[in-house]
Amino acid sequence: MQENSKSFFDEAREQEFVPQALAILSKGIAHDLNNALGAIMGYGDIIKDTNLESNGEPIDVILSKRIDNILSATHRAAAIINQLSTFARQVALEKTLGLVHATHDE
C-alpha cells in the first residue's frame, strides 16, 4: 500500500511541473519567433515604403498587395506570439501566487 501512496505523490509532483515546463517552452518559442517576425515586419515595411511614389500611390500595385498580405500574416503571427507570452506569464503568476499562499498558510 505504501508503494501506491508513493506513486500517487510522485505523479502529483510531476504533474505540478508540467505547466511550468510548458510555460518555459512557450516563453522561449515566443522570444525566438518574435525576433524573426520583427525582421520580417521591418523589411516588409521598408519594401512597402520604397514602393511608393511621392504622392503616396504604389509604384507596383501587385507588389503592394503582396506586401500587404505579408504584413497581415505577420500581425496574425504576432497575436499568436502574444498568446504564448501571456500563457507563460500566467503560469509564472499562478506559481508565484501559490508560493505566497503556501507561505501565508504556514
Rosetta blueprint (number, residue, H / E / L):
1 M L
2 Q H
3 E H
4 N H
5 S H
6 K H
7 S H
8 F H
9 F H
10 D H
11 E H
12 A H
13 R H
14 E H
15 Q H
16 E H
17 F H
18 V H
19 P H
20 Q H
21 A H
22 L H
23 A H
24 I H
25 L H
26 S H
27 K H
28 G H
29 I H
30 A H
31 H H
32 D H
33 L H
34 N H
35 N H
36 A H
37 L H
38 G H
39 A H
40 I H
41 M H
42 G H
43 Y H
44 G H
45 D H
46 I H
47 I H
48 K H
49 D H
50 T H
51 N L
52 L E
53 E L
54 S L
55 N L
56 G L
57 E L
58 P E
59 I L
60 D L
61 V H
62 I H
63 L H
64 S H
65 K H
66 R H
67 I H
68 D H
69 N H
70 I H
71 L H
72 S H
73 A H
74 T H
75 H H
76 R H
77 A H
78 A H
79 A H
80 I H
81 I H
82 N H
83 Q H
84 L H
85 S H
86 T H
87 F H
88 A H
89 R H
90 Q H
91 V H
92 A H
93 L H
94 E H
95 K H
96 T H
97 L H
98 G H
99 L H
100 V H
101 H H
102 A H
103 T H
104 H H
105 D H
106 E L
